[in-house]
């Protein structure tokens, strides 16, 4: 069983970013996963890639490529599908 890992591309003082993180954390009651929050403003390449899309949620599993799941708001259906695939 491989565990799920999420990367939340975010920025400081972004209420949508905070909202997405809080919504994602609600899944901890049923699923085991880790979350890494990365501030896009710390990396010019990330700003170029994600600037107007922030927050962006990416899911990863060991040995598999990362998958962009949603941006702006948490897509509950996509996150659930991703978490169920990782069990």
C-alpha positions in Angstrom: 0.0 0.0 0.0 1.5 3.3 -1.0 0.7 6.4 0.9 -0.6 9.6 -0.7 1.3 12.9 -0.6 -0.1 16.2 -1.6 1.8 19.4 -2.6 -0.2 22.6 -2.2 1.3 25.4 -4.2 0.3 28.5 -2.3 1.3 32.0 -1.4 1.3 34.0 1.8 -1.8 35.9 2.7 -4.0 33.9 0.3 -7.4 33.1 1.8 -8.1 30.6 -1.0 -4.9 28.8 -0.2 -5.8 28.6 3.5 -9.3 27.5 2.7 -8.0 24.7 0.4 -5.5 23.5 3.1 -8.3 23.4 5.8 -10.6 21.5 3.4 -7.9 19.0 2.6 -7.1 18.4 6.3 -10.7 17.2 6.8 -9.8 14.1 4.8 -7.3 13.1 7.6 -10.2 11.5 9.6 -10.6 8.8 6.9 -7.2 8.7 5.1 -3.5 8.8 5.8 -1.5 11.3 3.8 1.1 14.0 4.1 0.9 17.6 2.8 3.7 19.9 1.8 2.9 23.6 1.3 5.2 25.4 -1.1 5.1 29.2 -1.5 5.3 29.8 -5.2 6.6 33.3 -4.6 9.9 31.8 -3.4 10.7 30.4 -6.8 10.5 32.3 -10.1 9.8 29.1 -12.1 6.8 28.2 -9.8 5.5 31.8 -10.2 5.7 31.4 -14.0 3.9 28.0 -13.9 1.2 28.6 -11.2 0.9 32.4 -10.7 -2.7 33.0 -11.5 -3.9 29.4 -10.6 -2.8 29.5 -7.0 -3.8 27.6 -4.9 -2.9 24.4 -6.9 -3.2 21.0 -5.4 -1.0 18.2 -6.7 -1.2 14.6 -5.6 1.7 12.1 -5.6 2.3 8.5 -4.9 5.6 6.8 -4.6 7.0 5.7 -7.9 4.3 7.5 -9.9 4.2 10.9 -11.6 2.5 13.9 -9.8 -1.0 14.7 -10.8 -2.6 18.2 -10.7 -5.9 17.6 -9.0 -7.4 21.1 -8.7 -6.8 24.8 -8.4 -8.7 27.8 -6.7 -11.0 25.5 -4.7 -10.7 21.9 -3.4 -12.3 19.4 -5.8 -13.6 17.0 -3.3 -14.5 14.3 -5.9 -11.0 14.4 -7.4 -9.3 14.3 -4.0 -11.4 11.3 -2.9 -10.7 9.4 -6.1 -7.0 10.1 -5.7 -7.0 8.9 -2.1 -9.0 5.8 -2.9 -6.5 4.8 -5.6 -3.7 5.1 -3.1 -5.2 2.4 -0.8 
